[in-house]
């Protein structure tokens, strides 16, 4: 009988023959047979770690991709140059922009160019933030999709979203991966999809800025705008073919202009051209010009710009949608918060908040100096949306914003030219408050900023047959136009005012209109038309016994005949004006006419008389604090000094005049005075100074479209540098 084995000190059983004194246990079941020889100690069995799945979910790169050099470089800068270090944060770059602006194209183009940086895989999900489905993808569905892509057994996926997100973060930890979250709607939709590992890079696209991602997660926001003109041409050419583009370069230019650099508009236009190869590009351009957004529509919602834009409105409130629609009807290329307050009737706080929401949704763009703008195609879509509003709502909004611009412009004109008299128009609509303008400098700055909008406002007033607004806008812009040298704009607004005046009851309005239109024609060298309008103005003033208007018209007739070179006739009209102004006790106007008489007398060689008239004018202007008249008179005295050989006095007077003109912002007269001051400089042998002032005059003449004056100054510069050249 074999004696029993002694117990192992730990109480385990012996392993069998040959293992005297050794006992072993086994733990774990793996479903396989394990055969061992002599084993000393415990045996623990584990399943082998699975090989990590390397997902490659990126869709194909855009087949034709143009431009975006700066944006691609911006994404490169967001990516660390080397491997992340401990304590680094995950790199999150958010690409924002309007629907159809090319956000996904940019993300995919960049991702495919940087695949070498993400050897452990790329995850991609379309979150359907703005899509035909209408509802964004739930975060849980996106996380489960990522877990599937990472090879997780469906049975191991927790039911709780937080637990799912934690498992997802565990699986991507320490892996060099790219996660592309395309078409995001909100930050809440995105946050569960953000990895925790600094080795991962996240690229998010969406129409909203997702501000909490920027604030809480350090996201780098990249705003995507339209393509540049060159980029748009390159994209269009690549899609329609270089030969076809080269055959109709003008049509290609027009298509680029009509699409405004909007990528989706360009691709739709290119598709229309490519699918109709027999139709000339000029015909396609004409259709796009005529139909606008309708030419960019399609039954396929993803290939229709109006439909793509409509998805951005889904999450707006009624108030925000109304503002968006009204912005499409407001005149001008852009707007400001005070104008929006008048347009909508909202409080300043509510209007500001609504604008911020539209900006967040990439429907408006905030620009420097508090201006808000829309792309032309987005504006067209907004205007279409406005047709769904009640007609009364649209008309009231437009009338209010017109009143805002009109009454602010009139206030600005009174600051620029306080000696100009005009009965004010009807008061603005209830609740409309003109923008406060404390001084002439602020008024000039406001007019500069709002010039395009004011011109558009007058055109809108013409369309709505608001004749009083048409006329008063022409009046309000007159001083500004003349000082800035906007002569073509002066002519256009007064021609519109002439048509409007035919519907207004006051005969003085018609006389003033012809007078101002005649003066605009005169400054543009349209002398026959100028005299025709001025004679008509004088006839109306005489017929209606309007002595002030007779005086004003004689004064302008003097200037017009002076422009034509008939100085005797100019002097005759000036004398008529002088007598009437003295009777009417209008000393500032009297001074203006005295200066004209001095100028024309100097032109006739009557320098003593000329100097007397101008000195009398200067005294009156200085007494009545009329800076523009004082500058004009100093300019006349400078000319007289130069013509009588006192060139140093001439230079001094010209410099005094320049200082006043520049203070007034009168670029038109600055150009003329710079031109004239060069001549006494030459007489004094100051050729460098003459060259400097003539180059300044030339630049201003070019800016103002005064081609004849520019040619004259070019000849003067040529003669200065080539004194013996007969050319």
Order of alpha helices (4+ residues) and beta strands (2+ residues): beta-beta-alpha-beta-alpha-beta-alpha-alpha-beta-alpha-beta-alpha-beta-alpha-alpha-alpha-alpha-alpha-alpha-alpha-beta-alpha-alpha-beta-beta-alpha-alpha-alpha-alpha-alpha-alpha-alpha-alpha-alpha-alpha-alpha-alpha-alpha-alpha-alpha-alpha
